[in-house]
């Protein structure tokens, strides 16, 4: 698919003085997370993230991106609506919820929430389908299989710290070798792969 980029992109009629280029691809986007603030997602209604994601998908298409790989977030319904032609947007390869250890890069729970591995309830980010907290190989296996059941094209795991999480330092290592192997094996059995967030120089 080709996109015409011009100063009047998005207006009715043919572009004037534009350039025709192949549709661009972006291998790392967060349609839900980029379209909404953390406060909106944690404190607002469940629909806020989906509506923001739809607006972000349209904006990406208007910037010339016809294919994106979404690397954490519940984009299943958005993908189906775009594929059906009901909403404008790029082709989406979804990861669905990213997997994080307790206290890791994808843990957006409150500091005194009891971890799910210790019997606690799912966090708000988990209930929204943004992240899945999974500790130990068995929980990682279940978390990966859950995303594959939802239609994930690939799996996202958090293997190191980041700047957008509350509890970890940028240079910490996350997930043990056994946990990572469990995630990779479950994805490989499904014929796909795991992509990791990895900022630490020790990885």
N, C-alpha and C positions, 0 to 999 in steps of 0.2 A: 504494500500500500504506500502511495506517495502522498506527501503533504505539501501544500503550497504555503510558504511563509511570506508574509508581506505585512506592511504597516496596517492594513485594513483586514487582517485575518479575522475570521468570524463574522464579517458582515455579509449581507446578501450580495450575490453577483460574483463574477470572476475577480480574482485579485489583480491589482494593478501594480506593475513594477515589482512583482514577486519572484521568488526562486523556487523551483520545484526540486524537492529533495526526497530521498527514500524516508519512510517512516522511521523515527528514532526508537531505540530500545533503552530502557533503564533497568539495570539488573538489581538495584537496591532502592526500593521506595517503601514508604509507610503511609498509605493513603489515609488511613484512619488517624494515625498519630500526627501526621504532618498537617492534616486539615483541622485539628482541634487541639486546644491546650490541655495539659494534664488536669488542670482544675475543672475544665468543662467536662472531661471524661469521667473524673472521679466524683464530681458533685452534681452533674447535670443528668438529664434523662438518658435512657439507653439509646434513643434515636439521634442524639446530638452527633455522636461520632459517625453514624451512618450517613447522615445528611451532609456533614462536612466532607466525608470521604467521596461522596458523589460529586460535590463541587470541585474537589481536588482532582478527581479523575477527568472531569471535563476540562479543567485548566491544563492538565498535562497533555491532553489530546490537542488542545489549541496551541500548545507550545511545540507540537510536532512529534510527540511520543505516541506511537501506536501499539507498543508492547511494553509492559512493565512486570517486574518480578516483585511482588509485595512480600516483605520480609518480617511481618508480624502484624496481625490484626485480622478481625473478622470481616473479610471481604467477599464471602461466598455469595450472599444475596446480590451485592453490587455487581460481581462478575456475571451472574446469571441475567441480571437486568440489561447489562451492556451487551452480552452475547445475543440476547433476544431483540436488541435494537430499541429497547424502551428508554434507555438513557445513553447519552454520549460519553465515550471514554475509551481508553486503550484496552487491548487484550490483556487480561490479568492472569499471571501465574501466581496463585496464592500459596502462602505458607500456613495461613491461619495462625493460631496462637504460637508465639515463640516459647521455647522451653527454657526455664531458668531454675537454678537451685535456690533454696531459701537464702535470702540475703544477697542474691546475685543481681546481675544487671537488669533482669526482667522482673524483680520483686518490687511491686508497687504497693504492697500491703503496709498497714500501719505497724510501727515498731513493736507494739505489744500484741499484735495479732498472733494467735497460736498457729505455727506452721501446719499445713495440711498433713505432713508426714508424722506430726505428733497429735493428730486428731482434730485440728482446727478446721474452720470453715473456709471455703474458697474466698479469695480476695475479690474486691470489686473488679480489678483488671482481669481476673480469671473469669468472672461472671460475664464480662463484656466480650470475652473471646480474644483479648489482646495478648495474654500470656497464660502459661500453665506452669505452676510451680511443681517441680518433680525432683525428688531426692531419692537417690539409690537407683540401681539398674532396673528394678521392677517398676518403679513409678515412671522412669524415663521411657521404658517400653510401652507402658499404658498411655503416656502422654503423646508419644509419637504416633501410636496406632489411632488415638483419638483424632489427631489432625488429619491423618490419612483417610479415616472414615468420613471426615467432613469434606474431602476432596482436595487436600493439599497436593500441589505439584511437587513440592520439595519441603524439607523440614528446616526450621531455624532453631539453633541452640546457642545459648550464651556461654561462651567458654572463657570469658575474661571480664574485667571490670569496665565501667563506662562513665561518662560524664552526666548521663541523664538518669542515674539511679541514686537512691538515697544512702545506701548502706555500704557500698563497696568502693575500694580505691581503683583507679584506672589500671594499676599494674598487677592486680591480684589474678591468680589462676582460679578458674571455676570449672566444676565438674571433674570427677576423677576419670582416669583412663577407662575404668570399667563402665562408668555411666555413659561416656562418649561412645564406647564400642557398642553398648546396648542400643543407643539411638541410631547409630550408623547401620547396625545390622537390621534393625526393624525397617529402616528406610530402604536398604538394599533389597530386602526380601520383597518389598513392594515395587521394586524396579526404579527407585529414585535415589536421592542423595540428601545429605545434611550440609547445610551452610552454617558457619559459626560466626558469631560476633567475637572478634579477637583483637583487642587493642594492646595486650601485654607483650613486652619484648621477650618474655619467657616462653611464649607459645611457638 
